[in-house]
Amino acid sequence: MRKIVSLLSLILIIGTSTWAQEIALKAPPGFDNEKPGIPKGKIDTISYASKTVGNTRQALIYTPPGFSREKKYPVLYLLHGIGGDKKEWLNGADPQVILDNLYAENKLQPMLVVMPNGRTMKDDRPVGNIFSPDKIEAFNRFERDLLDDLIPFVEETFPVLKNRENRAIAGLSMGGGQSLNFGLGNLDKFAWVGAFSAAPNTKQPELLLPKPKEAEEKLELLFISCGDKDNLVYISQRTHDYLFQHEIPHVYYLEPGTHDFKVWKNGLYMFSQFLFKPVDKSSFSKYTVLGTPASTNIRSAAYPQILPDNRVIFQINAPEAEKVQIDLGRKYDMKKDSSGTWSVTTDSIGRGFHYYSLVIDDVAVADPGSETFYGMGRMASGIEIPNRDGDFYSVKEVPHGDVGIRRYFSDVTNSWRRMYVYAPPGYDASSDKEYPVLYLLHGGGEDERGWSTQGRADLILDNLIADKKAESMLIVMMDGNLGSGASFSQSLQTFERELKQAVIPFVENIYRVAPGAKNRALAGLSMGGLQTLYAGVRNTDMFAHLGVFSSGWFANNPELTEPEYAFMKENASTINNNLKSFWISMGGEEDIAFNNSKAMLAKFDEMGIDYDYSEYPGGHTWPVWRHNLFSFAPLLFK
């Protein structure tokens, strides 16, 4: 008998789990039309004594088809917006029709739905100035009315389950904000929280969930939805960003629409199907119609869009084109619809910044929807993929430095050249303080803009300095493209002269720079790493700190590398004594420079050269180099 019960339990669990996973990605046509011949639920008005307000208040309650007082039910508390009352859902969405249809399709767990008046004041009608301070305060006060008066009344009057796992809260607009505020603020009361087009009454994410780990453990479902053309979408977006950053499973559902019942009805349709049954949190990221426009899009460009699982939707209108692709290192073929619009959804893309191209009839061009960046030897599009570990380069409420453009005439190249210079917070305010300098070099196919735009060097240093993890310093980002047409060896020699004879003298004449090698550092990525190895190692009397990111002398080019190793071997003692830090980092085995670096470090070991080595997964890419700067800068000028 015990085996039979266990088997039945297993079948029930499997069946319920499958049931939960069969939720469509959006409501089908007719989901909100009344269907004849199906069992119907019932809507009644209830009255309860509110100690919070000091009078009797009313709410609506929906009981499902086949409701029986012999059975106990979970409860969804469904809240209205700022201009509505307890009847707003009833008048604008016919929620009983949506729910009846879902019951008929066996997609809903039987539940009661309570629709209260969230304006907690004696005259709770939506009349007069609905935005007046007393009415706004009445919405805030509803938390006490809900928890202390309404829920106890419902649980005393109706056959309901009284634990948090069987209690849900959701709402539209102002009610969406209330749902997030009250639901997430009372995780001992609610395990299911939904917000449809949450309004500005929503607390800042840090206040909503000051203890993310607790929320992750207690929440069965957190569901946030909004229309993409809703002027309040930023509320939902900032909440999603915080949840993503803190790895709190949730559904972030974006769909075409504005601040209206089309979106809210679909929100109820989607949210209600998850409730009060097992959910697969790993599947949450698939529940959306649209993605979020990338932060690297030009102003108001809808595409590319990033989906919650970091797949990317690209779209371009090119009716005359015969073939269109997206090149993100891997090429994705796009498909054209009848209007001439091409689209494709990629696989999940790695975190951080990536170059990409739009390829139209085999010609690579920049995507008109994206900002462009000088990379790959030309202007290219770029896309920023959300990165949970990227908080160190995000914009925060900290003092910010300035990045300025400086033009100088170089006697080495006999031409006007340009550099970008980061001055730390407080530089302009202090008239006598001198600062150390990090000379930071870009990679091949890039230029002096790379570290500022793609690398976010200024934000990385702003945050490190604010956290007192790095010294205030100047960062000079020069153009390392020198010696066009010359051999690589000749271009390295030209770079050394440019750095020593033009760049450093110019910087030390213009800026308040602390003197001596102990106040200079040189670092670079890829090609800039080779320039650092050449000019830095040969001039340790000028630089006390060297950083080499994703680089190493070419293992298959002894003509170039052997002279460098011979120099290092002969000067190993001087190099070790002069350098306070010789920091080398790679992007792991997937980094194209990995093998060169390993071969080079083996040579260093033979010669007794002191160095520190680290790896950060991500390949030969900007996410790795941003983290390199984040790790290297705190080592400097201590």
C-alpha positions as CSV (number, residue, x, y, z in Angstrom):
1,M,0.0,0.0,0.0
2,R,2.9,2.4,0.9
3,K,4.4,1.7,-2.6
4,I,1.1,2.6,-4.3
5,V,0.8,5.8,-2.3
6,S,4.4,6.7,-3.2
7,L,3.7,6.0,-6.9
8,L,0.6,8.2,-6.8
9,S,2.5,11.0,-5.2
10,L,5.2,10.7,-7.8
11,I,2.6,10.9,-10.6
12,L,1.0,13.9,-8.9
13,I,4.3,15.7,-8.6
14,I,5.3,15.0,-12.2
15,G,1.9,15.9,-13.5
16,T,1.9,19.2,-11.5
17,S,5.4,20.1,-12.6
18,T,4.5,19.5,-16.2
19,W,1.3,21.5,-15.8
20,A,3.4,24.5,-14.5
21,Q,5.8,24.2,-17.5
22,E,3.0,24.3,-20.1
23,I,2.4,28.1,-19.6
24,A,2.3,29.8,-22.9
25,L,4.7,32.7,-23.5
26,K,1.7,35.1,-24.0
27,A,-2.1,35.0,-23.8
28,P,-3.7,33.5,-26.9
29,P,-6.5,35.3,-28.8
30,G,-9.8,35.1,-27.0
31,F,-8.4,34.4,-23.6
32,D,-10.5,37.2,-22.2
33,N,-13.7,36.4,-24.0
34,E,-16.5,34.7,-22.2
35,K,-17.0,31.1,-23.3
36,P,-20.4,29.5,-23.1
37,G,-20.9,26.1,-21.5
38,I,-18.0,26.2,-19.1
39,P,-18.3,26.3,-15.3
40,K,-18.2,29.8,-13.9
41,G,-16.9,31.3,-10.7
42,K,-18.7,34.0,-8.7
43,I,-17.9,37.5,-7.6
44,D,-19.4,38.9,-4.4
45,T,-19.0,42.0,-2.3
46,I,-17.6,41.5,1.3
47,S,-17.6,44.0,4.1
48,Y,-15.0,44.0,6.9
49,A,-14.2,46.1,9.9
50,S,-11.1,48.1,9.4
51,K,-9.3,49.2,12.7
52,T,-6.8,50.9,10.5
53,V,-9.4,53.3,9.1
54,G,-12.0,53.1,11.8
55,N,-14.9,52.1,9.7
56,T,-16.4,49.3,7.6
57,R,-14.7,48.8,4.2
58,Q,-15.6,46.8,1.2
59,A,-13.8,44.5,-1.2
60,L,-14.8,42.1,-4.0
61,I,-14.0,38.4,-3.8
62,Y,-14.0,35.8,-6.6
63,T,-14.7,32.2,-5.8
64,P,-13.7,29.6,-8.4
65,P,-16.0,27.2,-10.2
66,G,-17.1,24.4,-7.9
67,F,-16.2,26.4,-4.8
68,S,-16.9,24.3,-1.7
69,R,-16.7,25.3,1.9
70,E,-15.5,21.7,2.6
71,K,-12.2,22.5,0.9
72,K,-9.5,25.0,1.8
73,Y,-8.1,27.4,-0.9
74,P,-5.1,29.6,-1.4
75,V,-5.7,33.4,-1.9
76,L,-4.6,36.0,-4.4
77,Y,-5.0,39.6,-3.3
78,L,-5.3,41.7,-6.5
79,L,-4.8,45.4,-6.2
80,H,-6.0,48.3,-8.4
81,G,-4.3,51.5,-9.7
82,I,-4.3,55.1,-8.4
83,G,-7.4,56.1,-10.3
84,G,-9.4,53.0,-9.5
85,D,-11.0,51.2,-6.6
86,K,-12.1,47.7,-5.8
87,K,-14.1,47.5,-9.0
88,E,-11.3,48.6,-11.4
89,W,-10.2,45.1,-12.3
90,L,-13.9,44.1,-12.7
91,N,-14.7,47.0,-14.9
92,G,-11.5,47.0,-17.0
93,A,-10.5,43.4,-17.3
94,D,-13.3,41.0,-16.4
95,P,-10.8,39.0,-14.4
96,Q,-13.5,36.3,-13.7
97,V,-13.7,35.6,-17.4
98,I,-9.9,35.2,-17.7
99,L,-9.8,32.9,-14.7
100,D,-12.9,30.9,-15.7
101,N,-11.3,30.2,-19.0
102,L,-8.1,29.1,-17.4
103,Y,-10.0,26.7,-15.1
104,A,-11.8,25.2,-18.0
105,E,-8.4,24.5,-19.6
106,N,-7.1,23.0,-16.4
107,K,-4.4,25.6,-16.2
108,L,-5.2,27.1,-12.8
109,Q,-4.9,26.0,-9.3
110,P,-8.3,26.7,-7.6
111,M,-8.0,29.9,-5.5
112,L,-9.9,32.8,-4.1
113,V,-9.1,36.3,-5.5
114,V,-9.8,39.3,-3.3
115,M,-10.0,42.7,-4.9
116,P,-9.8,45.3,-2.1
117,N,-9.8,49.1,-2.2
118,G,-6.2,50.2,-1.7
119,R,-7.1,53.8,-0.8
120,T,-7.1,53.4,3.0
121,M,-9.2,56.4,4.1
122,K,-12.8,56.9,5.2
123,D,-13.8,58.4,1.8
124,D,-12.0,55.9,-0.4
125,R,-13.7,56.9,-3.7
126,P,-11.5,57.8,-6.6
127,V,-12.8,61.4,-6.7
128,G,-11.1,64.8,-6.7
129,N,-7.4,65.1,-7.0
130,I,-6.3,61.4,-6.9
131,F,-2.7,62.5,-6.6
132,S,-3.2,64.6,-3.5
133,P,-0.8,63.9,-0.6
134,D,-3.6,62.5,1.7
135,K,-4.6,60.0,-1.0
136,I,-1.0,58.9,-1.7
137,E,-0.6,58.4,2.0
138,A,-3.8,56.4,2.1
139,F,-2.2,54.0,-0.5
140,N,0.9,53.6,1.8
141,R,-1.4,53.0,4.8
142,F,-3.1,50.1,3.0
143,E,-0.3,47.8,4.2
144,R,-1.7,47.9,7.7
145,D,-5.3,47.6,6.6
146,L,-4.3,44.6,4.4
147,L,-2.3,42.8,7.0
148,D,-4.2,43.7,10.2
149,D,-7.8,43.8,9.0
150,L,-8.5,42.4,5.6
151,I,-6.4,39.2,5.6
152,P,-7.6,38.2,9.1
153,F,-11.2,38.8,8.0
154,V,-10.8,36.6,4.9
155,E,-9.2,33.9,6.8
156,E,-11.9,33.9,9.5
157,T,-14.8,34.0,7.0
158,F,-13.7,31.7,4.2
159,P,-12.2,28.3,4.0
160,V,-8.6,29.3,3.1
161,L,-5.1,28.1,3.8
162,K,-3.4,30.4,6.2
163,N,0.3,30.0,5.5
164,R,2.5,32.3,3.4
165,E,3.0,29.6,0.7
166,N,-0.8,29.9,0.0
167,R,-0.9,33.7,-0.1
168,A,-0.2,35.8,-3.2
169,I,-0.3,39.5,-3.9
170,A,-0.3,41.3,-7.2
171,G,-1.5,44.6,-8.7
172,L,-1.5,47.0,-11.6
173,S,0.3,50.4,-11.6
174,M,0.0,51.9,-8.1
175,G,-1.2,48.5,-7.0
176,G,1.9,47.0,-8.6
177,G,4.0,49.2,-6.5
178,Q,2.0,48.3,-3.4
179,S,2.4,44.6,-4.3
180,L,6.2,44.9,-4.4
181,N,6.4,47.1,-1.3
182,F,4.1,45.1,0.8
183,G,4.9,41.6,-0.6
184,L,8.6,41.9,-0.5
185,G,8.5,43.8,2.7
186,N,6.5,40.9,4.3
187,L,8.0,37.7,3.1
188,D,6.7,36.0,6.2
189,K,3.2,36.7,4.8
190,F,3.5,36.3,1.0
191,A,5.4,33.7,-1.1
192,W,4.1,34.9,-4.5
193,V,4.4,38.5,-5.6
194,G,3.4,40.1,-9.0
195,A,3.7,43.7,-10.3
196,F,2.1,44.7,-13.6
197,S,3.4,48.1,-14.8
198,A,4.6,49.1,-11.3
199,A,4.2,52.8,-10.6
200,P,6.7,55.3,-9.0
201,N,5.3,54.5,-5.5
202,T,7.6,51.4,-5.8
203,K,10.4,51.6,-3.4
204,Q,14.0,51.7,-4.6
205,P,15.3,48.1,-5.1
206,E,17.8,48.4,-2.2
207,L,14.9,49.2,0.1
208,L,12.6,46.6,-1.4
209,L,15.1,43.8,-0.9
210,P,17.9,44.8,1.6
211,K,18.5,41.1,2.2
212,P,18.5,39.4,-1.3
213,K,19.5,36.0,0.0
214,E,16.5,35.8,2.3
215,A,14.2,36.8,-0.6
216,E,15.8,34.1,-2.9
217,E,15.0,31.5,-0.2
218,K,11.5,32.6,0.6
219,L,10.0,33.6,-2.7
220,E,8.2,31.0,-4.8
221,L,7.7,33.6,-7.6
222,L,8.4,37.2,-8.2
223,F,6.8,38.3,-11.4
224,I,7.3,41.8,-13.0
225,S,5.7,42.8,-16.3
226,C,5.4,46.0,-18.3
227,G,4.6,47.3,-21.7
228,D,7.7,48.4,-23.7
229,K,6.1,51.8,-24.5
230,D,5.0,52.5,-21.0
231,N,6.5,55.7,-19.7
232,L,7.0,54.0,-16.3
233,V,8.9,51.0,-17.7
234,Y,12.1,52.3,-15.9
235,I,10.6,51.4,-12.6
236,S,10.3,47.7,-13.7
237,Q,13.7,47.9,-15.4
238,R,15.6,49.1,-12.3
239,T,13.9,46.5,-10.2
240,H,14.8,43.8,-12.7
241,D,18.4,45.0,-12.9
242,Y,18.8,44.8,-9.1
243,L,17.3,41.3,-9.0
244,F,19.5,40.2,-11.8
245,Q,22.6,41.6,-10.1
246,H,21.8,39.8,-6.9
247,E,20.8,36.5,-8.6
248,I,17.2,36.5,-7.3
249,P,15.1,34.3,-9.7
250,H,12.2,36.2,-11.2
251,V,10.1,36.6,-14.3
252,Y,10.7,39.9,-16.1
253,Y,8.0,40.0,-18.7
254,L,8.2,42.8,-21.4
255,E,5.5,43.0,-24.1
256,P,4.4,45.4,-26.7
257,G,2.1,47.9,-25.1
258,T,1.6,51.0,-22.9
259,H,0.1,51.6,-19.5
260,D,-3.2,49.9,-20.1
261,F,-5.4,46.9,-19.5
262,K,-4.1,45.1,-22.5
263,V,-0.8,44.6,-20.6
264,W,-2.5,44.1,-17.2
265,K,-4.9,41.4,-18.4
266,N,-2.0,39.5,-19.9
267,G,-0.1,40.0,-16.7
268,L,-3.0,38.4,-14.7
269,Y,-3.3,35.6,-17.3
270,M,0.5,34.7,-17.0
271,F,0.9,35.3,-13.3
272,S,-2.1,33.3,-12.1
273,Q,-1.0,30.2,-13.9
274,F,2.2,30.0,-11.9
275,L,0.5,30.2,-8.5
276,F,0.3,27.7,-5.8
277,K,2.0,24.8,-7.6
278,P,5.6,23.7,-8.2
279,V,7.5,26.1,-10.4
280,D,10.7,25.6,-12.3
281,K,12.7,28.7,-11.5
282,S,15.4,27.8,-14.0
283,S,12.7,28.4,-16.8
284,F,11.8,31.9,-15.6
285,S,14.1,33.7,-18.1
286,K,12.1,32.3,-21.1
287,Y,8.8,34.1,-20.0
288,T,8.8,37.3,-22.0
289,V,7.8,38.5,-25.4
290,L,10.3,41.3,-25.8
291,G,13.8,41.9,-24.6
292,T,15.3,45.0,-23.0
293,P,16.9,47.5,-25.4
294,A,20.7,47.3,-25.0
295,S,22.3,50.1,-23.1
296,T,24.6,50.5,-26.1
297,N,21.7,51.3,-28.4
298,I,21.5,54.8,-29.8
299,R,18.8,56.9,-28.2
300,S,15.3,55.5,-28.6
301,A,16.4,52.5,-30.7
302,A,14.3,49.5,-29.9
303,Y,16.8,46.9,-31.2
304,P,19.0,45.1,-30.4
305,Q,17.1,43.7,-27.4
306,I,18.6,41.5,-24.7
307,L,16.4,38.7,-23.3
308,P,16.7,37.7,-19.6
309,D,18.9,34.7,-20.5
310,N,21.2,37.0,-22.5
311,R,20.1,35.9,-25.9
312,V,19.9,38.9,-28.2
313,I,17.2,39.9,-30.7
314,F,18.5,41.8,-33.7
315,Q,16.2,43.5,-36.1
316,I,16.9,45.7,-39.2
317,N,14.7,47.0,-42.0
318,A,16.4,46.3,-45.4
319,P,13.8,45.4,-47.9
320,E,16.2,45.4,-50.9
321,A,18.8,43.1,-49.3
322,E,19.1,39.5,-50.4
323,K,21.1,38.2,-47.4
324,V,21.5,39.7,-43.9
325,Q,23.6,38.3,-41.1
326,I,24.8,39.4,-37.6
327,D,28.5,38.7,-37.0
328,L,29.2,38.3,-33.3
329,G,32.3,36.2,-33.8
330,R,29.8,33.6,-35.0
331,K,27.5,34.6,-37.9
332,Y,23.7,34.3,-37.5
333,D,21.5,34.3,-40.6
334,M,18.6,36.7,-40.3
335,K,15.1,36.1,-41.7
336,K,13.0,38.6,-43.6
337,D,9.3,39.1,-43.2
338,S,6.8,40.5,-45.7
339,S,7.6,44.1,-44.7
340,G,11.3,43.8,-45.4
341,T,12.3,43.6,-41.8
342,W,15.1,41.1,-41.0
343,S,15.4,39.5,-37.5
344,V,17.2,36.9,-35.6
345,T,17.6,35.7,-32.0
346,T,21.1,34.6,-31.0
347,D,22.3,32.1,-28.5
348,S,23.1,33.3,-25.0
349,I,25.9,35.8,-25.3
350,G,28.7,36.2,-22.8
351,R,28.7,39.0,-20.3
352,G,30.1,42.4,-20.9
353,F,31.0,44.3,-24.0
354,H,31.2,42.7,-27.5
355,Y,31.9,44.1,-31.0
356,Y,29.6,43.0,-33.7
357,S,28.8,43.8,-37.4
358,L,25.7,43.8,-39.5
359,V,26.5,42.0,-42.7
360,I,24.3,43.0,-45.7
361,D,24.9,41.0,-48.9
362,D,28.4,40.1,-47.6
363,V,29.4,43.7,-46.7
364,A,30.1,44.3,-43.0
365,V,28.6,47.6,-41.8
366,A,27.6,49.2,-38.5
367,D,24.1,48.6,-37.1
368,P,22.2,51.9,-37.3
369,G,20.5,51.0,-34.0
370,S,23.8,50.7,-32.1
371,E,26.5,53.1,-30.9
372,T,29.7,52.7,-32.8
373,F,33.1,52.0,-31.4
374,Y,36.6,52.0,-33.0
375,G,37.5,48.3,-32.9
376,M,38.5,45.6,-35.2
377,G,40.5,48.2,-37.2
378,R,37.3,50.1,-38.1
379,M,34.1,51.6,-36.7
380,A,32.0,48.8,-35.5
381,S,28.8,48.3,-33.5
382,G,29.0,47.2,-29.9
383,I,26.7,45.6,-27.4
384,E,26.8,45.6,-23.6
385,I,25.5,42.4,-22.1
386,P,24.4,42.5,-18.5
387,N,27.1,41.2,-16.1
388,R,26.3,40.2,-12.5
389,D,30.0,40.7,-11.8
390,G,30.1,44.0,-13.5
391,D,29.2,46.2,-10.5
392,F,32.7,47.5,-10.4
393,Y,32.2,49.4,-13.7
394,S,28.7,50.6,-13.2
395,V,27.7,54.2,-12.6
396,K,27.2,54.8,-8.8
397,E,26.6,57.6,-6.5
398,V,30.2,58.4,-5.9
399,P,32.5,61.3,-6.8
400,H,33.4,61.1,-10.5
401,G,36.5,62.1,-12.3
402,D,36.7,63.6,-15.7
403,V,38.0,62.3,-19.0
404,G,39.5,65.0,-21.2
405,I,41.0,65.0,-24.7
406,R,44.4,66.4,-25.1
407,R,46.1,67.2,-28.5
408,Y,49.9,67.4,-28.6
409,F,52.5,67.7,-31.3
410,S,54.9,64.8,-31.5
411,D,58.4,65.5,-32.7
412,V,58.8,61.7,-32.9
413,T,56.1,61.3,-35.6
414,N,56.2,65.0,-36.8
415,S,52.4,65.1,-36.4
416,W,49.6,66.2,-34.2
417,R,48.4,63.4,-32.0
418,R,45.7,62.8,-29.4
419,M,45.4,61.3,-26.0
420,Y,42.6,60.8,-23.5
421,V,43.4,61.6,-19.9
422,Y,41.4,60.6,-16.8
423,A,41.7,63.1,-13.9
424,P,40.4,61.6,-10.6
425,P,37.7,63.2,-8.4
426,G,39.1,66.3,-6.6
427,Y,41.8,67.0,-9.1
428,D,40.5,70.4,-10.1
429,A,39.6,71.3,-6.5
430,S,43.2,70.8,-5.2
431,S,45.7,73.2,-6.6
432,D,48.9,71.8,-5.1
433,K,48.4,68.1,-4.8
434,E,50.5,66.0,-7.2
435,Y,49.3,62.7,-8.6
436,P,50.9,59.4,-9.8
437,V,50.2,58.4,-13.4
438,L,49.1,55.1,-15.0
439,Y,49.9,55.0,-18.8
440,L,47.2,52.6,-20.1
441,L,47.5,51.1,-23.6
442,H,44.8,49.8,-25.9
443,G,45.0,46.7,-28.2
444,G,45.4,46.2,-31.9
445,G,42.6,47.5,-34.1
446,E,41.7,50.1,-31.4
447,D,43.0,53.5,-30.4
448,E,43.1,55.9,-27.5
449,R,39.3,55.9,-27.2
450,G,39.3,52.2,-26.3
451,W,39.9,52.2,-22.5
452,S,37.6,55.2,-22.0
453,T,34.6,54.0,-24.1
454,Q,34.8,50.2,-24.3
455,G,36.9,49.8,-21.2
456,R,35.0,52.2,-18.8
457,A,38.3,52.9,-17.1
458,D,37.0,56.1,-15.5
459,L,34.1,54.3,-13.8
460,I,36.4,51.5,-12.6
461,L,38.7,54.0,-11.0
462,D,35.9,56.2,-9.7
463,N,34.5,53.2,-7.8
464,L,37.8,51.9,-6.6
465,I,38.8,55.3,-5.3
466,A,35.5,55.8,-3.6
467,D,35.9,52.4,-1.9
468,K,39.4,53.4,-0.9
469,K,40.8,50.4,-2.7
470,A,43.0,52.4,-5.1
471,E,45.0,55.6,-4.9
472,S,43.8,58.7,-6.7
473,M,45.8,58.7,-10.0
474,L,45.8,60.2,-13.5
475,I,45.3,57.7,-16.3
476,V,46.8,58.6,-19.7
477,M,45.4,56.7,-22.6
478,M,47.6,57.4,-25.6
479,D,47.3,56.2,-29.2
480,G,49.6,53.3,-29.6
481,N,49.2,53.0,-33.4
482,L,52.7,53.9,-34.6
483,G,55.1,52.9,-37.4
484,S,52.6,52.1,-40.1
485,G,54.3,50.0,-42.7
486,A,57.2,49.3,-40.5
487,S,58.2,45.9,-39.0
488,F,56.7,45.1,-35.6
489,S,60.1,45.5,-34.0
490,Q,60.5,49.0,-35.5
491,S,57.0,50.0,-34.4
492,L,57.9,49.0,-30.8
493,Q,61.0,51.1,-31.0
494,T,58.9,54.1,-32.3
495,F,56.4,53.5,-29.5
496,E,59.1,53.7,-26.9
497,R,60.4,56.9,-28.3
498,E,56.9,58.4,-28.5
499,L,56.2,57.4,-24.9
500,K,59.5,58.8,-23.5
501,Q,60.1,61.8,-25.7
502,A,56.6,63.1,-26.4
503,V,53.9,61.7,-24.2
504,I,55.5,61.7,-20.7
505,P,57.0,65.2,-21.1
506,F,53.7,66.6,-22.4
507,V,51.7,65.1,-19.5
508,E,54.2,66.1,-16.8
509,N,54.2,69.7,-18.2
510,I,50.4,70.0,-18.3
511,Y,49.3,68.1,-15.2
512,R,50.4,68.1,-11.6
513,V,52.3,64.9,-11.6
514,A,54.3,63.3,-8.8
515,P,57.9,62.8,-9.9
516,G,59.9,59.6,-10.2
517,A,59.5,56.0,-11.3
518,K,57.6,55.1,-8.1
519,N,54.8,57.3,-9.4
520,R,54.6,55.9,-12.9
521,A,52.9,52.7,-14.1
522,L,52.6,51.3,-17.6
523,A,50.0,48.7,-18.6
524,G,48.2,47.5,-21.7
525,L,46.1,44.8,-23.3
526,S,47.1,42.6,-26.2
527,M,49.2,44.8,-28.5
528,G,49.4,47.2,-25.6
529,G,50.7,44.4,-23.5
530,L,53.6,43.8,-25.9
531,Q,54.3,47.5,-25.9
532,T,54.4,47.4,-22.1
533,L,56.8,44.4,-22.2
534,Y,59.1,46.2,-24.6
535,A,59.1,49.8,-23.3
536,G,58.4,48.9,-19.6
537,V,61.0,46.2,-19.1
538,R,63.7,48.3,-20.9
539,N,62.9,51.3,-18.7
540,T,62.3,50.1,-15.2
541,D,64.2,53.2,-14.0
542,M,61.1,55.1,-15.3
543,F,58.3,52.7,-14.3
544,A,57.8,50.9,-10.9
545,H,54.7,49.1,-12.0
546,L,54.0,47.1,-15.2
547,G,50.7,45.4,-16.1
548,V,50.4,42.9,-19.1
549,F,46.9,41.9,-20.0
550,S,46.2,39.1,-22.5
551,S,49.6,39.3,-24.1
552,G,53.0,37.6,-24.3
553,W,56.0,37.5,-26.6
554,F,55.3,35.4,-29.7
555,A,56.4,31.9,-29.1
556,N,56.8,31.2,-32.8
557,N,58.9,34.4,-33.6
558,P,62.4,33.9,-32.1
559,E,63.8,36.7,-34.2
560,L,61.7,39.2,-32.3
561,T,61.6,37.5,-28.9
562,E,65.1,36.3,-28.3
563,P,66.6,39.8,-28.1
564,E,64.0,40.6,-25.5
565,Y,64.8,37.5,-23.4
566,A,68.5,38.2,-23.8
567,F,68.0,41.7,-22.4
568,M,65.9,40.4,-19.5
569,K,68.3,37.7,-18.6
570,E,71.2,40.2,-18.6
571,N,69.2,42.7,-16.5
572,A,67.2,40.3,-14.3
573,S,68.5,41.7,-11.0
574,T,67.8,45.3,-12.1
575,I,64.3,44.4,-13.3
576,N,63.4,42.6,-10.1
577,N,64.9,45.4,-7.9
578,N,63.2,48.3,-9.7
579,L,59.7,46.9,-10.2
580,K,57.3,47.1,-7.3
581,S,54.8,45.0,-9.3
582,F,55.1,43.0,-12.6
583,W,51.5,41.8,-13.0
584,I,50.5,39.5,-15.8
585,S,46.9,38.3,-16.4
586,M,45.2,36.2,-19.0
587,G,41.7,35.4,-20.0
588,G,42.2,31.7,-19.4
589,E,42.8,29.0,-22.0
590,E,40.2,30.5,-24.3
591,D,42.3,33.7,-24.6
592,I,44.1,33.7,-28.0
593,A,47.3,34.9,-26.3
594,F,47.2,32.2,-23.6
595,N,49.9,29.9,-25.1
596,N,52.2,32.8,-25.9
597,S,51.9,34.0,-22.3
598,K,52.6,30.5,-20.9
599,A,55.7,30.1,-23.0
600,M,56.9,33.6,-22.0
601,L,56.4,32.9,-18.3
602,A,58.3,29.7,-18.6
603,K,61.2,31.8,-19.9
604,F,60.7,34.2,-17.0
605,D,61.0,31.3,-14.6
606,E,64.2,30.2,-16.2
607,M,65.7,33.7,-15.9
608,G,64.5,34.3,-12.4
609,I,62.2,37.2,-13.3
610,D,59.7,38.0,-10.5
611,Y,56.1,38.4,-11.5
612,D,52.5,37.8,-10.3
613,Y,50.1,35.9,-12.5
614,S,46.3,35.6,-12.6
615,E,43.6,34.4,-14.9
616,Y,40.0,35.7,-15.4
617,P,37.7,33.6,-17.6
618,G,36.3,35.3,-20.7
619,G,38.9,35.0,-23.5
620,H,40.5,37.9,-25.4
621,T,37.7,40.3,-24.6
622,W,36.8,43.6,-22.9
623,P,35.1,41.9,-19.9
624,V,38.5,40.4,-19.1
625,W,40.4,43.6,-19.6
626,R,38.0,45.6,-17.5
627,H,38.5,43.1,-14.7
628,N,42.3,43.3,-15.2
629,L,42.2,47.0,-14.6
630,F,40.0,46.6,-11.6
631,S,42.5,44.1,-10.1
632,F,45.7,45.9,-11.2
633,A,44.9,49.5,-10.1
634,P,44.7,48.7,-6.4
635,L,48.3,47.4,-6.5
636,L,49.7,50.8,-7.7
637,F,51.4,53.6,-5.8
638,K,51.0,52.2,-2.3
